[in-house]
Amino acid sequence: MKKVPLLLAIFLLLFAVVFIKNYSNNKKESINPVAQIENGQQDPLTISAMRAGVYPGSNLKIEETLEDGENYHQYIASYLSDGLKIYGLLTIPIGNKPAGGWPVIIFNHGYIPPTQYRTTERYTAYVDAFARDSYIIFKPDYRGNGSSEGAPEGSYYSPAYTVDVLNALASVKKLPDVNPNKIGMWGHSLGGNITLRSLVISPDIKAAVIWGGVVGTYDDLMNNWQRRATYSTPPNELALRNRSRADLIQKYGTLQQNPKFWQSIDPNYNLQFVSAPVQLHAGLSDEEVPWQFSEGLKARLGQAGKYSEFYTYSGADHNISEPSFSLAMQRSVNFFNKYLK
């Protein structure tokens, strides 16, 4: 009679061990902690993985010569990023270059439906203002935009566009007339997100300016981004973006389930790597991206001990159009002049 309880106890113990082991395995499969990633590799969107990445770019190839600006040449140029041919707008000042070469601004444009995007359209006044002040400007189109090869994967849930910009930076540095120690970056909206992500990856950026940037945390992007403007993403691009986001959630869990992972891909939680001064601009009547995103970044940069400036414009829209445009542009030019010239 005494053997029965002993056998029962052994059975219950074995059952408990198996149950706990299976529960643990199932939990690991459902939510990947940040340190546990597929095939022993970090997710490519994590800041640590991107900082460890290599972005060689290529020699810029002039595809088309455009009409000169006031004091600069203009071209459509191409380069390679992840084996894809990416196009961009290139301007080069006319005149005697300074000792060491011309300073550079990598120009990260905002969201335009990729099928509607054209290299020479939009942002002409912005590019002209910087180019006239004797900067080499390069505005990469990003993959899948306009004539560039690849799919338009975006920036928020994919490293693709940031990789394209970092390869653009490397490609521009190969130009013989460039000063590789005087490279700045400008970004608007989506391009502001790319600029912020680039800042925590590359020390080659010596100054950055962001207008109306999507620079909130992932909590902001997922829960606090209420657009007042009517906005419709093309169905095929929306499906691609949603799939990228859904894939991350499936692999690593939601923001609430696995905050460490979402912090690992968020530049806002990696501001210790920022080595350049940052200038932020936002229109208080922006109906597309909340100006509070920029306000929040300003505060976080201060907490990280980084220098930044923040300007708001009463009544200004997402593009900070006139009557605020001239002032915002002059402040941007002055900022780059201070740190790049």
C-alpha positions in Angstrom: 0.0 0.0 0.0 2.9 2.3 0.7 4.2 1.9 -2.9 1.1 3.5 -4.5 1.6 7.0 -3.2 5.3 6.9 -4.1 4.5 5.9 -7.7 1.8 8.5 -7.9 4.3 11.1 -6.6 6.8 10.1 -9.2 4.2 10.3 -11.9 3.0 13.7 -10.8 6.6 15.0 -10.7 7.4 13.8 -14.2 4.1 15.3 -15.5 5.0 18.6 -13.9 8.5 18.6 -15.5 7.1 17.9 -18.9 4.3 20.5 -18.5 6.7 23.2 -17.4 9.2 22.4 -20.3 6.4 22.5 -22.9 5.0 25.7 -21.5 8.4 27.4 -21.5 9.1 26.3 -25.1 5.7 27.5 -26.3 6.2 30.9 -24.6 9.6 31.2 -26.2 8.1 30.5 -29.6 5.3 33.0 -29.2 7.4 36.0 -28.0 11.1 36.3 -28.8 13.0 38.3 -26.2 15.3 40.8 -27.8 18.3 38.6 -27.3 16.8 35.6 -28.9 16.5 36.0 -32.6 16.2 33.8 -35.6 19.2 31.8 -36.7 21.3 33.4 -34.1 21.1 36.7 -35.9 19.8 40.0 -34.6 16.7 41.4 -36.4 18.1 43.7 -39.1 16.0 46.6 -37.9 17.7 46.7 -34.4 20.0 49.7 -33.9 22.8 47.4 -32.8 22.5 45.3 -36.0 22.4 48.4 -38.2 25.4 49.9 -36.4 27.3 46.7 -37.1 26.2 46.8 -40.8 28.4 47.7 -43.7 27.2 50.3 -46.2 29.7 50.6 -49.0 27.6 52.4 -51.6 29.2 52.6 -55.0 30.6 55.2 -57.4 27.9 57.6 -58.4 26.9 57.3 -62.1 25.6 60.3 -63.9 22.4 59.2 -65.7 21.2 62.5 -67.1 22.5 66.1 -67.1 19.8 68.6 -66.1 19.5 72.4 -66.6 21.9 74.3 -64.3 20.5 76.1 -61.3 21.6 79.7 -60.4 25.1 78.7 -59.4 25.1 74.9 -59.5 25.0 72.0 -61.9 22.2 69.4 -61.6 22.2 65.7 -62.5 20.2 62.6 -62.1 22.7 60.1 -60.7 22.5 56.4 -59.6 24.2 54.2 -57.1 23.9 50.7 -55.6 22.3 49.8 -52.4 21.8 46.1 -51.4 22.5 45.4 -55.1 19.6 47.6 -56.2 20.0 50.5 -58.6 18.8 53.6 -56.7 18.4 57.0 -58.4 18.8 60.5 -56.9 19.1 64.2 -57.6 22.7 65.5 -57.4 23.7 69.1 -57.4 27.3 70.4 -57.5 28.3 74.0 -56.9 29.8 76.1 -59.7 33.0 77.9 -58.7 36.2 77.4 -56.8 35.8 74.7 -54.3 37.0 75.4 -50.8 40.1 73.7 -49.4 39.2 70.1 -48.5 36.2 70.0 -50.8 32.6 71.1 -50.8 30.3 70.4 -47.8 27.4 68.0 -48.4 23.8 67.7 -47.4 22.1 64.3 -47.8 18.4 65.3 -48.5 15.8 62.8 -47.3 12.5 63.5 -48.8 9.2 62.8 -47.2 6.5 60.3 -48.2 5.2 60.6 -51.7 3.3 57.6 -53.2 6.2 55.6 -54.8 4.5 55.2 -58.1 3.9 58.9 -58.4 7.4 59.9 -57.2 9.7 61.6 -59.7 13.3 62.5 -59.1 13.0 66.1 -60.4 9.6 66.9 -58.9 8.8 68.2 -55.4 11.2 69.8 -53.0 12.7 72.0 -55.7 12.6 75.2 -53.5 14.2 73.3 -50.6 17.0 71.8 -52.7 17.6 75.1 -54.5 18.0 77.0 -51.2 20.8 74.7 -50.0 22.4 74.3 -53.4 22.7 78.1 -53.9 24.6 78.3 -50.6 27.4 76.2 -52.1 26.5 72.7 -50.9 26.6 69.5 -52.8 23.1 68.1 -52.4 22.1 64.5 -53.0 18.5 63.5 -52.7 18.2 59.7 -52.9 14.9 58.4 -54.2 14.8 55.2 -52.0 14.1 51.7 -53.4 10.8 51.3 -55.1 10.3 55.0 -55.5 10.1 56.3 -59.1 12.6 54.4 -61.3 14.6 52.9 -58.4 14.7 49.2 -58.2 13.2 47.1 -55.4 10.0 47.3 -53.4 9.0 50.4 -51.4 9.4 48.8 -47.9 9.4 52.0 -45.9 11.3 53.1 -42.8 9.2 52.5 -39.7 9.1 48.7 -39.8 11.9 48.0 -42.3 15.6 49.0 -42.4 15.4 49.3 -46.2 15.1 53.1 -46.7 17.8 53.8 -44.0 20.1 51.3 -45.7 19.6 53.2 -49.0 20.4 56.5 -47.4 23.5 55.2 -45.6 24.7 53.8 -49.0 23.9 57.1 -50.6 26.1 58.8 -48.0 29.0 56.4 -48.7 28.5 56.9 -52.5 28.7 60.7 -52.2 31.9 60.5 -50.1 33.5 58.9 -53.1 33.1 62.1 -55.2 36.5 63.8 -55.6 35.1 67.3 -54.9 33.5 66.3 -51.5 34.8 67.1 -48.1 34.1 63.8 -46.3 34.3 65.4 -42.9 31.6 67.9 -43.6 28.4 66.0 -44.3 25.0 67.0 -43.0 21.6 65.5 -43.4 18.2 67.0 -43.8 14.9 65.2 -43.5 11.2 65.9 -43.8 8.4 63.8 -42.4 9.3 60.1 -43.3 12.7 61.5 -44.2 12.9 62.8 -40.7 12.5 59.3 -39.3 15.3 58.1 -41.7 17.5 61.0 -40.6 17.0 60.2 -36.9 17.7 56.5 -37.5 20.8 57.4 -39.5 22.1 59.7 -36.7 22.3 56.8 -34.2 24.0 54.6 -36.8 26.6 56.8 -38.6 29.1 59.1 -37.0 29.8 60.6 -40.5 26.8 62.9 -40.1 28.1 66.2 -38.6 24.8 68.1 -38.4 21.1 67.2 -39.0 18.0 69.2 -39.6 14.5 67.7 -39.4 11.2 69.3 -40.6 7.9 67.9 -39.5 9.6 64.6 -38.7 8.1 61.2 -37.8 10.4 61.1 -34.8 8.1 59.8 -32.1 8.7 56.6 -30.2 7.0 53.4 -31.4 4.3 54.0 -28.8 3.7 57.4 -30.5 3.6 55.9 -34.0 1.3 53.1 -33.0 -1.0 54.8 -30.4 -0.6 58.6 -30.7 -0.5 59.3 -34.4 -3.9 60.7 -35.3 -3.8 62.4 -38.7 -6.2 65.3 -39.2 -5.6 65.4 -42.9 -7.4 63.0 -45.3 -4.8 60.4 -46.2 -4.9 57.3 -48.2 -2.0 54.9 -48.7 -2.1 52.9 -52.0 -3.4 49.4 -51.2 -0.3 47.5 -52.4 2.0 49.7 -50.3 -0.3 49.6 -47.3 -0.3 45.8 -47.5 3.5 45.7 -47.6 3.8 48.1 -44.6 1.2 46.2 -42.6 2.9 42.9 -43.4 6.3 44.2 -42.1 4.6 45.4 -38.9 2.7 42.2 -38.5 5.8 40.1 -39.1 7.6 41.9 -36.2 4.7 41.5 -33.9 4.4 37.8 -34.7 8.1 37.2 -34.1 8.6 39.4 -31.1 5.3 40.2 -29.6 3.5 43.5 -29.2 4.9 46.6 -27.7 3.2 45.7 -24.4 4.4 42.1 -24.5 8.0 42.8 -25.4 9.0 46.4 -24.8 12.7 45.6 -24.9 12.5 44.5 -28.5 10.6 47.6 -29.6 13.1 49.8 -27.8 16.0 48.0 -29.5 14.7 49.1 -32.9 13.7 52.6 -31.8 16.3 55.4 -32.3 14.7 57.3 -29.4 16.0 54.7 -27.0 19.5 54.8 -28.6 20.2 58.6 -28.5 23.5 58.0 -26.7 24.9 57.3 -30.2 24.0 60.7 -31.6 27.2 62.6 -32.2 25.8 65.6 -34.2 23.9 68.7 -33.3 20.2 68.5 -34.3 17.8 71.2 -35.4 14.0 70.5 -35.3 11.2 72.4 -37.0 7.5 71.9 -36.8 4.3 73.7 -38.0 1.7 74.0 -35.2 -1.1 73.5 -37.8 0.5 70.3 -39.2 -2.4 67.9 -39.9 -0.2 65.0 -41.0 2.5 64.6 -38.3 1.9 65.9 -34.7 4.3 68.6 -33.8 4.5 67.0 -30.4 6.7 64.3 -32.0 9.4 66.9 -32.4 8.8 68.3 -29.0 9.3 64.9 -27.5 12.5 64.3 -29.4 13.9 67.6 -28.2 13.2 66.6 -24.6 14.8 63.2 -25.1 17.9 64.6 -26.7 18.3 67.0 -23.8 18.0 64.1 -21.3 20.7 62.2 -23.3 23.0 65.3 -23.0 22.8 66.1 -26.8 22.5 69.5 -28.3 19.4 70.4 -30.2 17.3 73.4 -31.3 13.5 73.4 -31.7 11.5 75.9 -33.7 7.7 76.0 -34.1 5.7 78.0 -36.6 2.2 79.2 -35.7 -0.3 78.4 -38.4 2.3 76.5 -40.5 1.4 73.3 -42.2 3.3 70.0 -42.6 5.6 71.5 -45.3 6.1 74.7 -43.3 4.9 76.7 -46.3 5.1 80.4 -46.6 5.0 82.8 -44.8 7.0 80.5 -42.5 9.1 78.7 -45.2 11.7 81.5 -45.7 12.4 81.8 -42.0 12.6 78.0 -41.4 14.9 77.7 -44.5 17.2 80.5 -43.4 17.5 78.9 -39.9 18.3 75.6 -41.5 21.0 77.1 -43.8 22.5 79.0 -40.9 22.7 75.8 -38.8 24.4 73.9 -41.6 26.8 76.8 -42.2 27.7 76.9 -38.5 28.6 73.2 -38.3 29.7 72.3 -41.9 31.6 75.4 -43.0 
